[in-house]
Amino acid sequence: FWLISPFRYNRSGVEPVMGCVTPEQYDAFMKTVPRFENLIVQDGIFFFKFYLDIGREMQLKRFHDRRHDPLKIWKLSPMDIAALTKWDDYTAKRDRMLKETNTDEAPWHVVRNNDKRRGRLEAIRHVLRAIHYKDKDEAAIGTIDEEIVLPVDRYLDKGGELESH
């Protein structure tokens, strides 16, 4: 079995930044996550956590596209608009989440996702290379682009701000 994290990490980012949880609730969540994920891994389940990262410019472009496209406007919420001025707060919470919930059993990988298609393909490639299955063809899977899928430590060492890709 394999699993992409069942947690909705909103509790570690959106909710504290927007004032939807108390500091005690936030701290309890941050302590619970690694313990819970470790229990899942101990049951023999492959556990994958991907943080899909986009740059500030790309976020603004996507918001603009949503605002002006009648087929996408439903994706833009008042919370999104309110969040625009809180980039630094979100960045601090993201970094804490990545540091405190990154474990050997359930590590984070950051996917540079300015190009959605490329980011998704690289995440899929990462999963396919990580698991063992009958008739696995590594040549067909290809090599992971290490500038798109990064271990969390490498991402944080670079300050979480990588050039556009």
C-alpha positions as a printed NumPy array, in Angstrom:
array([[  0.   ,   0.   ,   0.   ],
       [  1.013,   3.591,  -0.444],
       [ -0.509,   6.789,   0.749],
       [ -0.208,  10.449,   0.038],
       [ -0.659,  12.262,   3.323],
       [ -4.226,  12.162,   4.665],
       [ -3.611,  15.271,   6.737],
       [ -4.969,  18.529,   5.567],
       [ -2.064,  20.666,   6.521],
       [ -4.312,  23.759,   6.634],
       [ -3.978,  23.499,  10.408],
       [ -0.261,  24.279,  10.069],
       [ -0.529,  27.165,   7.596],
       [ -3.806,  28.774,   6.628],
       [ -5.578,  28.362,   9.943],
       [ -2.953,  29.947,  12.231],
       [ -2.142,  32.745,   9.784],
       [ -5.808,  33.63 ,   9.362],
       [ -6.572,  33.302,  13.093],
       [ -8.817,  30.226,  12.822],
       [ -7.027,  28.226,  15.543],
       [ -5.53 ,  28.984,  18.911],
       [ -1.78 ,  28.706,  19.436],
       [ -2.481,  25.648,  21.603],
       [ -4.432,  23.925,  18.81 ],
       [ -1.67 ,  24.738,  16.349],
       [  1.072,  23.372,  18.637],
       [ -0.942,  20.214,  19.37 ],
       [ -1.383,  19.577,  15.646],
       [  2.326,  20.043,  14.971],
       [  3.176,  17.49 ,  17.685],
       [  0.525,  14.995,  16.573],
       [  1.394,  14.86 ,  12.873],
       [  4.766,  13.049,  13.078],
       [  3.457,  10.521,  15.615],
       [  0.393,   9.734,  13.512],
       [  2.348,   9.442,  10.271],
       [  4.882,   7.17 ,  11.955],
       [  2.066,   4.817,  13.011],
       [  0.947,   4.574,   9.396],
       [  4.464,   3.8  ,   8.172],
       [  4.893,   1.167,  10.907],
       [  1.89 ,  -0.609,   9.394],
       [  3.902,  -1.072,   6.189],
       [  2.318,   1.702,   4.166],
       [  4.486,   3.789,   1.854],
       [  3.934,   7.393,   2.819],
       [  4.546,  10.308,   0.453],
       [  4.312,  13.976,   1.325],
       [  4.687,  16.573,  -1.395],
       [  4.635,  20.289,  -0.803],
       [  3.644,  21.915,  -4.09 ],
       [  5.51 ,  25.208,  -4.134],
       [  4.829,  28.148,  -6.39 ],
       [  6.533,  31.507,  -6.437],
       [  4.88 ,  34.759,  -5.46 ],
       [  4.679,  35.961,  -9.063],
       [  3.018,  32.73 , -10.177],
       [  0.525,  32.946,  -7.31 ],
       [ -0.446,  36.456,  -8.404],
       [ -0.747,  35.317, -12.025],
       [ -2.995,  32.385, -11.042],
       [ -5.166,  34.635,  -8.881],
       [ -5.45 ,  37.105, -11.752],
       [ -6.37 ,  34.317, -14.185],
       [ -9.004,  33.015, -11.795],
       [-10.464,  36.458, -11.24 ],
       [-10.869,  37.093, -14.965],
       [-11.892,  33.642, -16.202],
       [-15.57 ,  32.779, -15.666],
       [-14.667,  29.078, -15.607],
       [-12.091,  29.559, -12.839],
       [-13.535,  32.349, -10.7  ],
       [-15.15 ,  29.794,  -8.373],
       [-11.616,  28.823,  -7.266],
       [-10.921,  32.319,  -5.897],
       [-12.209,  32.845,  -2.371],
       [-12.266,  35.867,  -0.072],
       [ -9.673,  33.981,   2.016],
       [ -7.332,  33.944,  -1.012],
       [ -7.639,  37.699,  -1.411],
       [ -7.063,  38.287,   2.326],
       [ -3.982,  36.043,   2.19 ],
       [ -2.23 ,  38.142,  -0.447],
       [ -0.787,  40.478,   2.173],
       [  0.334,  37.622,   4.432],
       [  3.05 ,  36.031,   2.255],
       [  5.723,  36.318,   4.979],
       [  3.426,  34.838,   7.638],
       [  2.593,  31.901,   5.371],
       [  6.273,  31.412,   4.58 ],
       [  7.167,  31.224,   8.271],
       [  4.397,  28.693,   8.977],
       [  5.349,  26.66 ,   5.9  ],
       [  8.96 ,  26.477,   7.009],
       [  8.   ,  25.425,  10.532],
       [  5.632,  22.775,   9.177],
       [  8.278,  21.388,   6.835],
       [ 10.915,  21.281,   9.597],
       [  8.773,  19.847,  12.372],
       [  6.81 ,  17.274,  10.371],
       [  9.678,  16.04 ,   8.203],
       [ 10.789,  12.666,   9.541],
       [ 12.848,   9.769,   8.239],
       [  9.653,   7.694,   8.173],
       [  7.531,  10.311,   6.389],
       [  9.79 ,  12.836,   4.682],
       [  8.604,  15.889,   2.795],
       [  9.589,  16.532,  -0.78 ],
       [  9.08 ,  19.956,  -2.256],
       [  7.789,  20.047,  -5.814],
       [  8.516,  23.276,  -7.618],
       [  5.133,  23.675,  -9.232],
       [  5.139,  26.894, -11.237],
       [  4.681,  24.562, -14.201],
       [  1.827,  22.347, -12.937],
       [  2.17 ,  19.635, -15.561],
       [  5.904,  19.268, -15.091],
       [  5.593,  19.305, -11.293],
       [  2.922,  16.623, -11.298],
       [  4.87 ,  14.394, -13.671],
       [  7.964,  14.652, -11.486],
       [  5.953,  13.817,  -8.339],
       [  4.512,  10.747, -10.082],
       [  8.002,   9.778, -11.235],
       [  9.216,  10.076,  -7.626],
       [  6.487,   7.721,  -6.376],
       [  7.073,   5.201,  -9.17 ],
       [ 10.819,   5.122,  -8.515],
       [ 10.317,   4.75 ,  -4.739],
       [  8.092,   1.694,  -4.758],
       [  8.877,  -1.808,  -5.965],
       [  6.458,  -3.596,  -8.238],
       [  6.455,  -6.367, -10.801],
       [  7.94 ,  -5.534, -14.21 ],
       [  9.098,  -2.104, -13.077],
       [ 10.898,  -0.379, -15.952],
       [ 13.106,   2.373, -14.536],
       [ 14.147,   3.475, -18.009],
       [ 10.49 ,   4.108, -18.881],
       [  9.957,   5.99 , -15.625],
       [ 12.958,   8.192, -16.261],
       [ 15.175,  10.148, -13.937],
       [ 13.735,  12.55 , -11.394],
       [ 14.556,  16.181, -12.109],
       [ 16.253,  17.156,  -8.857],
       [ 15.557,  20.823,  -9.568],
       [ 11.81 ,  20.092,  -9.53 ],
       [ 11.519,  17.524,  -6.709],
       [ 13.748,  18.422,  -3.78 ],
       [ 14.247,  16.935,  -0.348],
       [ 12.934,  19.421,   2.192],
       [ 16.362,  20.039,   3.735],
       [ 17.798,  21.195,   0.409],
       [ 14.811,  23.463,  -0.149],
       [ 15.066,  25.025,   3.3  ],
       [ 18.856,  25.392,   3.009],
       [ 18.184,  27.632,   0.021],
       [ 15.739,  29.705,   2.046],
       [ 12.666,  28.206,   0.396],
       [ 12.982,  30.673,  -2.437],
       [ 14.265,  29.034,  -5.564],
       [ 14.473,  30.64 ,  -8.949],
       [ 11.577,  30.056, -11.317],
       [ 11.568,  26.758, -13.143]])
